Amino acid sequence: PTGDSSMVLQAHEEIIEMKDVFSVKLKRRRFVGQKKGGTLLGITIFKCLNKEENKLTDCAIHLNNLSEDHCHSWFRHLKEILNGFQNRPKSLKVFVNPNSHKREATHVYYEQVAPLFKLADIKTDVTVTEYEGHALLVLKECELQAFDGVVCVGGDGSVSEVAHGLLLKAQIDAGKDTDYIATPVRAPVPLGVIPAGTTNILAHTLYGIKHAVTATLHIVMGHIQPVDVCTFSTPSKLLRFGFSAMFGFGARTLALAEKHRWMPSSQRKDYAFIKTLADLKPEECELSFLPLQIPEEDSHENDRITLFYLGSKDQWHQIQGHFLNVSIMAIPCLCSMAPRGLAPNTRLNNGSMALIVVQNTSRTEFIKHLKRYASIKNQFSFPFVETYTVQEVKVQPRLKSGLDAKENTGLNAASAEGNYPWNIDGDLMKEASEVHVRVHPQLIDLYGVNTDDLESSQATCNCI
């Protein structure tokens, strides 16, 4: 402090770690309307503060000094230190989906996210998407080397589209055949997820909370987390890249919700959930899967409810039957309905997928299973639920016969009955033929942290 000696007596010592600082500015007193110049008062340091329940916030620390030389010297040295931190982005490509949830994404970005990017001197190129597939189209033409990262402001469907576009662009740039990709190349830049949708499973899994400022500060601070990604393919073509998928109940619920887009989001979800539960019916299909190959000595470390097949390499296993729901997830998928995750037996980057199969059972028993997700009890300890840790899965629906087949041929492609719906990261896809799912370890970097390391994962989204 400079000036009054009484100020010195009141001062107290505080340590600021530079790894927690994301911006430094010269502090000036300016008149109303004055854009430049003004009396120099000192410097202001902007710090990322870790509050309770995984929440991050920013705070300003003002250091007063009237000496121009002294302030400029401090400013210059602090900037050099900040520029030395790796992974902190200087330039970002941003996609905002204005139709997410209650049409709040644009407001969330410009009110909460953009000011922090500006404060951290991050240049942004913003695209407000106008239709489904817009972000994918832009990414295919985008020169990604001009950016340090890509950010999506929206729900799970929006994030899924951007992640798919980012990885597809990487394959195109690497000269890969995008119809069939056996060994995809990694995404060239990290992806940031700002939650502003109806479901925000990916944001919860990365941050343990739905909070736009927390998500933004993870991006600003350059917290990088490598994450496993799945490819979903038919025998003839790649459908998309994704993190998780549901076939059966979870997909039918989404298909019905999409048909009622005119409803408010919460009503639409509740209606679709109850109606699908009322019309509960199993899908007849054949599942083939390749179990994860793990050493014998490591098997005891894994959750006891997971069934491991430690057979010879490339030994496929098959299950046939009527299934109410099939989940294939490469990430834990945290949300309010499942604070421990829809797939608590997998991790963000352990190179495996959780295959969760719910056999045909009564509606009452199925509801008991669903309710368990919200509790600390094991949601898989039912005789009709089977879990596997796998690296590949093939799902082959059995085509209906007789009258059912005639009914199916009369339905158009938009009908959930004509093609078998898939819920891939909250995005609806309809595919009648066999779908082949493979996991690719650490294929993309996401801004965020491993929620296993967080103290708690307080989820506030509502999804099924």
C-alpha positions in Angstrom: 0.0 0.0 0.0 1.1 3.6 -0.6 0.0 6.8 1.1 -1.5 6.9 4.6 0.7 5.0 7.1 -2.4 3.8 9.0 -3.3 1.8 5.9 -0.1 -0.2 6.3 -1.0 -1.2 9.9 -4.4 -2.5 8.7 -2.9 -4.6 5.9 -2.8 -8.4 6.3 -0.8 -10.9 4.4 -2.4 -13.2 2.0 -0.9 -15.7 -0.4 -2.3 -16.0 -4.0 -1.1 -19.0 -6.0 -0.6 -18.0 -9.6 -2.1 -21.3 -10.9 -5.5 -20.0 -9.5 -5.2 -16.6 -11.3 -6.6 -16.3 -14.8 -6.4 -12.5 -15.5 -4.6 -9.3 -14.5 -5.7 -5.8 -15.4 -4.4 -2.3 -14.8 -6.9 -0.5 -12.6 -7.8 3.1 -13.5 -10.3 5.7 -12.4 -12.3 7.0 -15.4 -15.1 9.5 -15.9 -18.5 8.3 -17.3 -18.0 7.7 -21.0 -14.2 7.7 -20.9 -12.9 4.7 -22.8 -9.1 5.2 -22.5 -6.6 6.8 -20.1 -7.6 7.8 -16.6 -5.8 7.9 -13.3 -3.8 4.8 -12.5 -4.8 3.3 -9.2 -3.0 -0.1 -9.2 -3.6 -3.5 -10.6 -6.5 -6.0 -10.2 -5.9 -9.8 -10.1 -8.8 -12.1 -11.1 -8.7 -15.5 -9.3 -10.7 -18.7 -9.7 -12.2 -19.6 -6.3 -13.3 -23.2 -5.4 -16.4 -23.0 -3.4 -18.5 -25.8 -1.8 -20.2 -28.5 -3.9 -17.7 -28.4 -6.8 -18.8 -24.8 -7.6 -16.2 -22.4 -9.1 -16.5 -18.7 -9.0 -14.3 -15.7 -9.8 -13.1 -13.0 -7.4 -11.1 -9.8 -7.8 -8.2 -8.8 -5.7 -7.2 -5.1 -5.9 -3.6 -4.1 -5.4 -3.2 -0.3 -5.0 -0.2 1.6 -6.1 0.0 5.0 -7.8 3.3 4.5 -9.5 3.0 3.9 -13.3 6.4 2.2 -13.5 5.7 -0.1 -10.5 2.2 -1.1 -11.8 3.4 -1.7 -15.4 6.3 -3.8 -14.1 4.0 -6.0 -12.0 1.4 -6.2 -14.8 4.1 -7.3 -17.4 5.6 -9.9 -15.1 2.2 -11.4 -14.1 1.1 -11.6 -17.7 4.3 -13.5 -18.5 3.6 -16.0 -15.8 -0.1 -16.4 -17.0 1.0 -16.9 -20.6 3.3 -19.7 -19.4 0.5 -22.0 -18.3 -0.2 -24.8 -20.7 -3.7 -25.7 -22.0 -5.2 -22.3 -21.3 -7.0 -21.2 -24.5 -6.3 -17.9 -26.3 -8.9 -18.4 -29.0 -12.1 -20.4 -29.0 -14.8 -21.4 -31.6 -18.2 -21.2 -29.8 -21.5 -22.8 -30.8 -24.7 -21.6 -29.1 -27.9 -23.5 -29.6 -30.7 -20.8 -29.0 -33.4 -23.5 -28.9 -31.9 -25.5 -25.9 -34.3 -26.1 -23.0 -36.2 -22.8 -22.3 -34.3 -21.0 -25.0 -31.9 -19.8 -22.4 -28.6 -20.7 -24.0 -28.0 -17.3 -25.7 -28.8 -15.5 -22.5 -26.5 -17.8 -20.5 -23.6 -17.3 -23.0 -23.8 -13.5 -23.3 -24.6 -12.8 -19.6 -22.4 -15.4 -17.8 -19.8 -16.9 -20.2 -18.7 -14.2 -22.6 -17.7 -11.7 -19.9 -15.3 -14.2 -18.3 -13.8 -15.1 -21.7 -13.3 -11.3 -22.3 -11.7 -10.9 -18.9 -9.3 -13.7 -19.6 -8.4 -12.1 -23.0 -9.8 -15.1 -24.9 -10.8 -14.3 -28.5 -14.1 -16.0 -29.6 -15.7 -16.8 -32.9 -19.4 -17.4 -32.1 -21.9 -19.3 -34.3 -25.5 -19.2 -33.1 -27.0 -22.3 -34.7 -30.1 -22.0 -36.8 -31.1 -25.6 -37.4 -30.2 -29.2 -36.4 -26.9 -30.1 -38.1 -25.8 -26.5 -38.4 -22.8 -26.9 -36.1 -21.8 -30.1 -37.9 -21.8 -28.3 -41.2 -19.7 -25.4 -39.9 -17.2 -27.7 -38.2 -16.7 -29.7 -41.5 -15.5 -26.4 -43.2 -13.8 -25.0 -40.1 -10.0 -24.4 -40.0 -9.6 -25.8 -36.5 -5.9 -25.0 -36.3 -7.0 -21.3 -35.8 -8.5 -22.2 -32.4 -7.2 -23.7 -29.1 -10.6 -25.2 -28.4 -14.3 -25.6 -29.3 -17.1 -24.7 -26.9 -20.8 -25.7 -27.0 -23.5 -23.9 -25.1 -26.6 -26.1 -25.0 -27.9 -29.5 -23.9 -26.7 -33.0 -24.4 -28.0 -33.2 -28.0 -26.1 -30.0 -29.0 -22.9 -31.2 -27.3 -23.2 -34.6 -29.0 -23.5 -32.9 -32.4 -20.5 -30.7 -31.8 -18.4 -33.6 -30.4 -19.4 -35.7 -33.5 -18.5 -32.9 -35.8 -15.1 -32.3 -34.1 -14.1 -35.9 -34.4 -15.5 -36.3 -37.9 -13.5 -33.2 -39.0 -10.4 -34.9 -37.5 -10.9 -38.0 -39.6 -11.5 -36.0 -42.8 -8.3 -33.9 -42.2 -6.4 -37.2 -41.6 -7.6 -38.6 -44.9 -9.7 -41.4 -43.3 -12.6 -43.1 -45.0 -15.5 -41.8 -42.9 -17.8 -44.7 -43.9 -15.8 -47.1 -41.9 -13.3 -46.0 -39.2 -11.5 -48.9 -37.5 -8.9 -46.7 -35.7 -10.1 -43.0 -35.5 -7.6 -40.2 -34.9 -7.9 -38.0 -31.8 -9.8 -34.7 -31.9 -7.2 -31.9 -32.6 -8.5 -29.5 -29.9 -10.4 -29.9 -26.6 -14.2 -29.5 -26.3 -15.8 -27.3 -23.6 -19.4 -27.9 -22.4 -21.5 -25.1 -21.1 -24.7 -26.6 -19.6 -27.9 -24.8 -20.9 -30.2 -27.7 -21.9 -32.9 -29.9 -20.6 -30.5 -32.7 -19.8 -26.8 -31.9 -19.1 -25.4 -35.3 -18.3 -22.0 -34.6 -19.8 -21.6 -31.3 -17.9 -22.6 -33.1 -14.6 -20.1 -35.9 -15.3 -17.3 -33.3 -16.0 -18.0 -30.8 -13.3 -20.3 -32.6 -10.8 -22.7 -29.7 -11.1 -24.9 -27.8 -13.6 -23.4 -24.3 -13.3 -22.4 -22.2 -16.3 -19.7 -20.2 -14.5 -18.1 -23.3 -13.1 -18.0 -24.8 -16.7 -16.6 -21.5 -18.1 -13.8 -21.3 -15.5 -12.7 -24.9 -16.1 -12.3 -23.8 -19.8 -10.5 -20.6 -18.9 -8.2 -22.4 -16.5 -7.4 -25.0 -19.1 -8.4 -28.0 -17.0 -8.1 -30.9 -19.5 -9.6 -34.3 -19.1 -9.1 -37.1 -21.7 -12.4 -39.0 -22.3 -13.3 -42.3 -24.1 -15.6 -42.0 -27.1 -17.8 -44.7 -28.9 -18.4 -45.1 -32.6 -21.9 -46.2 -33.6 -21.9 -47.9 -37.0 -24.1 -50.0 -39.3 -22.4 -52.7 -41.3 -22.1 -50.2 -44.2 -21.5 -46.8 -42.6 -20.5 -44.7 -39.5 -23.6 -43.3 -37.8 -21.8 -41.1 -35.3 -19.4 -40.6 -32.5 -20.9 -40.5 -29.0 -20.4 -41.1 -25.3 -23.5 -43.1 -24.3 -26.6 -44.7 -25.8 -29.9 -46.3 -24.9 -32.0 -48.7 -26.9 -35.5 -49.6 -25.8 -37.2 -47.7 -23.0 -34.7 -44.8 -22.9 -34.9 -44.3 -26.6 -38.6 -44.7 -26.9 -39.1 -42.1 -24.2 -36.9 -39.6 -26.1 -38.7 -40.4 -29.4 -42.0 -39.6 -27.8 -40.7 -36.4 -26.2 -39.3 -35.2 -29.6 -42.8 -35.7 -31.1 -44.2 -33.3 -28.5 -41.7 -30.5 -28.8 -44.6 -28.0 -28.6 -44.9 -28.8 -24.9 -42.8 -27.0 -22.2 -39.7 -29.1 -21.7 -40.5 -30.5 -18.2 -44.1 -31.4 -19.1 -42.8 -33.0 -22.3 -40.4 -35.2 -20.4 -42.9 -36.2 -17.8 -45.5 -37.0 -20.4 -43.1 -39.1 -22.5 -41.8 -40.9 -19.5 -45.3 -41.8 -18.1 -46.8 -42.7 -21.6 -43.8 -44.9 -22.4 -44.1 -46.6 -19.0 -47.8 -47.1 -19.6 -47.1 -48.7 -23.0 -44.1 -50.6 -21.7 -43.0 -53.3 -24.2 -39.8 -55.1 -24.8 -37.7 -55.1 -27.9 -36.7 -58.5 -29.3 -33.1 -58.5 -30.3 -29.8 -60.2 -30.2 -26.8 -58.7 -28.4 -23.3 -59.7 -29.2 -20.4 -58.3 -27.1 -16.7 -58.6 -26.7 -15.8 -58.4 -23.0 -13.0 -56.2 -21.9 -9.8 -58.2 -21.7 -8.3 -57.6 -18.2 -5.5 -59.4 -16.3 -6.7 -61.8 -13.6 -5.0 -59.9 -10.8 -6.9 -56.7 -11.6 -10.3 -58.2 -11.6 -10.8 -57.9 -7.8 -10.5 -54.1 -8.0 -13.6 -53.8 -10.1 -17.2 -53.6 -8.8 -18.4 -57.0 -7.8 -21.7 -56.6 -9.7 -19.9 -56.5 -13.1 -19.6 -59.8 -14.8 -16.1 -60.3 -16.3 -15.4 -62.8 -19.1 -11.6 -63.5 -19.1 -11.7 -65.8 -22.1 -9.5 -65.8 -25.1 -9.1 -62.7 -27.2 -11.9 -61.9 -29.7 -14.3 -64.3 -27.9 -17.7 -62.9 -28.6 -20.7 -63.6 -26.3 -24.3 -63.6 -27.4 -27.6 -62.9 -25.6 -30.9 -63.3 -27.3 -34.3 -62.3 -25.8 -36.8 -59.6 -25.1 -35.2 -56.5 -23.5 -36.9 -53.5 -21.9 -33.8 -51.4 -22.1 -30.2 -51.7 -23.3 -27.7 -49.0 -22.1 -24.2 -48.8 -23.6 -22.1 -46.1 -21.9 -18.4 -45.1 -22.0 -18.8 -42.5 -19.2 -20.6 -42.7 -15.8 -23.4 -40.3 -16.9 -24.2 -38.4 -13.6 -27.5 -36.7 -13.2 -30.2 -36.0 -10.5 -32.0 -39.3 -11.2 -28.7 -41.1 -10.8 -26.3 -39.2 -8.4 -23.8 -42.1 -8.7 -24.3 -42.2 -12.5 -26.4 -44.2 -14.9 -23.3 -46.3 -15.4 -21.4 -46.1 -12.1 -19.1 -49.1 -13.1 -17.3 -47.2 -15.8 -15.0 -44.1 -15.8 -14.3 -41.2 -18.1 -11.2 -42.8 -19.6 -10.7 -46.4 -18.5 -11.0 -47.8 -22.1 -14.2 -49.7 -21.5 -18.0 -49.4 -21.9 -20.7 -50.5 -19.4 -23.4 -52.7 -21.1 -26.5 -52.7 -18.9 -29.3 -55.1 -20.1 -32.8 -55.0 -18.6 -34.6 -58.2 -19.4 -38.4 -58.3 -19.8 -40.2 -58.0 -16.5 -43.3 -56.6 -15.0 -43.9 -52.9 -15.0 -43.8 -52.8 -11.1 -40.4 -54.5 -11.0 -39.1 -52.2 -13.8 -40.2 -49.1 -11.8 -38.4 -50.4 -8.7 -35.3 -50.7 -10.8 -35.7 -47.1 -12.1 -36.3 -45.7 -8.6 -33.0 -47.3 -7.4 -31.0 -44.9 -9.6 -32.0 -42.1 -7.3 -30.9 -43.9 -4.2 -27.7 -45.2 -2.8 -28.9 -48.7 -3.3 -27.6 -50.9 -6.1 -29.8 -50.3 -9.1 -28.5 -53.5 -10.7 -29.2 -56.0 -8.0 -32.3 -57.4 -9.7 -32.6 -60.8 -11.3 -33.7 -59.2 -14.6 -30.7 -56.8 -14.8 -27.3 -57.8 -16.2 -24.2 -55.7 -16.4 -21.0 -56.3 -18.4 -17.8 -54.4 -19.0 -17.1 -54.5 -22.7 -15.1 -53.1 -25.5 -17.5 -53.8 -28.4 -21.3 -54.4 -28.7 -23.5 -55.4 -31.7 -27.2 -54.8 -31.3 -29.3 -56.7 -33.9 -33.1 -56.1 -33.6 -35.4 -58.9 -34.7 -37.7 -57.6 -37.4 -41.4 -58.1 -36.7 -43.2 -60.8 -38.5 -46.8 -61.2 -39.8 -49.2 -58.3 -39.1 -46.6 -56.4 -37.2 -44.3 -56.3 -40.3 -47.1 -55.0 -42.5 -47.8 -52.3 -40.0 -44.1 -51.3 -39.9 -43.8 -51.0 -43.7 -46.7 -48.5 -43.7 -45.0 -46.2 -41.3 -42.7 -43.4 -42.4 -39.1 -42.9 -41.3 -40.0 -40.3 -38.8 -42.1 -42.8 -36.8 -40.5 -44.3 -33.8 -42.2 -47.6 -34.7 -40.9 -47.8 -38.3 -37.2 -47.7 -37.4 -35.8 -48.7 -34.0 -35.0 -45.5 -32.1 -31.6 -44.9 -30.4 -31.0 -42.3 -27.8 -27.4 -41.3 -28.4 -26.3 -38.6 -25.9 -29.8 -37.2 -25.8 -30.0 -37.1 -29.6 -32.6 -39.3 -31.4 -31.4 -41.6 -34.1 -33.5 -44.1 -35.9 -31.8 -47.2 -37.3 -33.5 -50.5 -38.2 -30.4 -52.6 -39.0 -27.6 -53.9 -36.8 -25.7 -51.2 -34.8 -22.0 -51.9 -33.9 -20.7 -49.9 -31.0 -16.9 -49.7 -30.2 -15.1 -47.8 -27.5 -12.0 -45.8 -28.4 -9.8 -44.9 -25.4 -9.2 -41.2 -24.7 -10.2 -40.1 -28.2 -11.1 -36.5 -27.2 -10.0 -34.0 -24.6 -12.8 -32.2 -22.7 -12.4 -29.2 -20.5 -13.2 -30.3 -17.0 -12.1 -32.7 -14.2 -12.5 -36.3 -13.3 -15.5 -36.3 -11.0 -14.0 -39.3 -9.1 -11.6 -36.7 -7.7 -14.4 -34.3 -6.6 -15.7 -34.3 -3.0 -19.3 -34.7 -4.1 -21.3 -34.7 -7.3 -24.4 -32.6 -6.6 -26.6 -33.1 -9.7 -29.5 -30.9 -10.5 -30.7 -32.0 -13.9 -33.7 -34.2 -14.5 -33.5 -36.9 -17.1 -34.2 -40.5 -18.0 
